[in-house]
Amino acid sequence: MQNSINYWLHFVYYQVLYSSYDTQFNRLKANILTKIFYKIIKFSDPLISYKIAGFDLLLPFSHQLPFILKTYPLYSSNLARLAKYVKQKYEDLKFIDIGANIGDSIAILRKEAEFPILCIEGDDQFLSVLEKNATLFSEVYIIKAYLGECSNNIRGTTIKQGGTAHLRENKVGDNIIEVKKLSNVLKDYPSFFQSKMIKVDTDGFDCKILRGAADFLKSTKPIIFFEYDPFFLAKQGDDGISIFNDLSSYGYKNLLIYDNFGDLMLSANISNSSLLEELHLYFSGRLGHRYCDICAFHTEDNDLFEIAREREIKFFENLRGRKEANNAYSL
């Protein structure tokens, strides 16, 4: 019975994922299956399996990652390439994944290089899936926690949509959520105090988490890969733009900036306030649909920044060259 249910769940999910609208029949089929898809989400959120970076991961039925990867196959691949560059300089690399979700970043990272990963996730649903997926990999450690600028308790709720989750603070209500600083949760995993790369993806708490990790950033000077979304930052009462002055005061100098689909936009010096203000304005008012991912390098890693910049430019030049060749061939 359970196998039959799993079969039909996967059938509906994959049919919707790879729907074709080229004929009237296919459009009708796609519309019917899409209605069934959302009915399933409304009443339940069962787990299905999907191959990410060559690994069969479990994910909630409502998770949109496969749909994103179908349209934007480079999504999150930049994180893995950058981690590979870091690993080449720091052979004993340890990686901290804040907002680990279901563990898709583990799979993407492990496709490129092998190193210990500490995953931090606060949402119960994503945490339970993360724990299952983590069994596929060695040297993966998991902490259940919400991180912030300081260690305290807040009144709030977790808002989830399409495979992402973020905290929303409420001034009233009985739901108390414990928020911790990064250094506090690392006490149980002291070897990760030496992590030379961290990823932060928390839909609006990203800058607060980095400010709360100031002591760690100043002492360890890791490469930082973080989401920068003015829409979600504003919802947390964060101006966002001040994080660049903060990072500069910690010794960070150079940035690689990508759009949220993994395409390299530009590199920048963190002191270029005019450019960063324009970047902030460009992504403001996008309602979370458009944002950027930023990789920040400490002054001590200027050499690594130059290597990463050169290799990323070359990667995208080659990619576009192949696309142009394919287009020319098809003509």
Disulfide bonds with the S-S distance in Angstrom:
none
